[in-house]
Amino acid sequence: MMVVIAVLAIIAAIAIPQYRDYVTRAKRAEAKRALLEGAQFFERVYTASGCYLYASTAECISGSGTAVQLPVVLSRAPAEGRYSYSIAATTASQTFTLVATPCGTAGTCAAGNDTTFTDPTCGSFVLDNTGARGLSGTYTGNIATCWQR
């Protein structure tokens, strides 16, 4: 009986951390997907209007009007169910920056979502209008590893 308990303890000691890593990587993948879709959204706005900030050419030329907002479905990751990342966009006429912040770090995720999720390895993901990928906040990983995995 002790042997069975020992074997189960060893299996659990290996399986639980692996499962947590897998779940974290899946959440990161959803955040990166949302950032890339957000970038596509702003590129479509730019193509239609000539700037990232406004939805019409006339508003872009005049420099005033109602600013384009990131659609709600792109402001969190994953888009459905309990979300783990909050996505924020900062736009100007010719630039935009998207940031995906873990809900446990952001403090802006509504109750009922994964408000305890933090990612000390990668922190927050950043994507701008040039396609430059980065990280922000407190993290221990590197940009290439975090964006690749």
C-alpha positions in Angstrom: 0.0 0.0 0.0 2.9 2.4 0.8 4.5 1.7 -2.5 1.2 2.6 -4.3 1.0 5.9 -2.3 4.7 6.7 -3.1 4.2 6.1 -6.8 1.1 8.3 -6.9 2.9 11.0 -5.0 5.7 10.9 -7.5 3.3 11.0 -10.5 1.4 13.9 -8.9 4.7 15.8 -8.2 5.5 15.6 -11.9 2.0 16.0 -13.4 0.7 19.0 -11.5 3.5 21.4 -12.4 3.4 20.3 -16.0 -0.4 20.8 -16.1 0.0 24.3 -14.6 2.6 25.2 -17.2 0.4 23.9 -20.0 -2.6 26.0 -18.7 -0.4 29.1 -18.5 0.9 28.6 -22.1 -2.7 28.2 -23.3 -3.7 31.5 -21.6 -0.6 33.2 -23.2 -1.6 31.9 -26.6 -5.1 33.4 -26.2 -3.6 36.8 -25.2 -1.3 36.8 -28.2 -4.2 35.8 -30.5 -6.3 38.7 -29.2 -3.4 41.2 -29.7 -2.9 40.1 -33.2 -6.6 40.3 -34.0 -6.6 43.8 -32.4 -3.8 44.8 -34.6 -5.7 43.6 -37.7 -8.7 45.6 -36.5 -6.7 48.8 -36.3 -5.0 48.1 -39.6 -8.5 47.8 -41.2 -9.4 51.2 -39.6 -6.2 52.7 -41.0 -6.9 51.3 -44.5 -10.4 52.7 -44.5 -9.7 56.1 -43.0 -6.0 56.9 -43.2 -5.4 56.9 -39.5 -5.7 54.7 -36.5 -7.6 57.1 -34.3 -10.8 57.9 -36.3 -13.1 55.8 -38.4 -13.6 58.2 -41.3 -11.2 60.1 -43.6 -12.9 63.4 -42.8 -12.3 62.9 -39.1 -8.7 61.9 -39.7 -8.1 65.1 -41.8 -9.8 67.4 -39.3 -8.2 65.6 -36.4 -11.4 65.5 -34.4 -14.3 63.1 -34.0 -15.2 60.0 -32.1 -12.1 57.9 -31.4 -12.2 54.3 -32.6 -12.5 51.8 -29.6 -11.2 48.3 -29.5 -14.3 46.0 -29.8 -15.3 44.3 -26.5 -14.6 40.9 -27.9 -11.0 41.9 -28.5 -10.6 43.6 -25.1 -10.1 40.4 -23.2 -8.6 37.0 -23.7 -10.0 34.5 -24.2 -13.0 36.1 -25.9 -15.5 33.8 -24.4 -15.9 32.4 -20.8 -13.7 33.4 -17.9 -11.0 35.6 -19.2 -7.4 35.8 -17.9 -6.0 38.9 -19.8 -7.4 42.4 -20.1 -6.4 44.1 -23.5 -6.0 47.8 -23.6 -5.3 50.0 -26.7 -3.6 53.3 -26.9 -4.1 55.0 -30.3 -2.8 58.1 -32.0 -3.3 59.3 -35.6 -0.4 57.2 -37.0 0.4 54.7 -34.2 -1.2 52.3 -31.8 0.0 50.1 -29.0 -1.9 47.1 -27.6 -1.1 45.6 -24.1 -2.4 42.3 -22.7 -2.2 42.4 -19.0 -2.9 39.3 -16.8 -6.1 39.9 -14.7 -4.3 39.3 -11.4 -1.9 42.1 -12.3 -4.3 44.5 -14.0 -6.9 44.6 -11.3 -9.4 45.7 -14.0 -11.0 42.4 -14.8 -14.5 41.9 -13.6 -15.4 39.6 -10.8 -16.1 36.0 -12.0 -13.0 36.0 -14.3 -9.6 34.7 -13.5 -8.6 37.6 -11.3 -5.9 35.6 -9.6 -3.9 34.8 -12.8 -0.5 36.4 -13.0 2.4 35.5 -15.2 5.7 36.2 -13.5 7.6 34.7 -16.4 6.2 36.9 -19.2 4.3 39.7 -17.5 2.2 41.7 -20.0 2.4 41.3 -23.8 2.8 44.4 -25.9 2.3 44.8 -29.7 2.5 48.1 -31.7 1.6 49.3 -35.1 5.0 48.3 -36.5 4.6 44.7 -35.4 7.2 45.1 -32.7 6.5 42.6 -29.9 7.5 43.2 -26.3 6.8 42.6 -22.7 6.1 45.0 -19.9 5.6 44.9 -16.2 7.5 42.5 -14.0 8.8 39.4 -15.7 11.7 37.0 -15.7 11.5 35.5 -19.2 12.7 37.0 -22.4 10.7 38.4 -25.3 11.6 35.8 -27.9 10.7 32.9 -25.6 7.5 34.4 -24.3 6.2 35.4 -27.8 7.2 32.1 -29.3 5.7 29.7 -26.7 
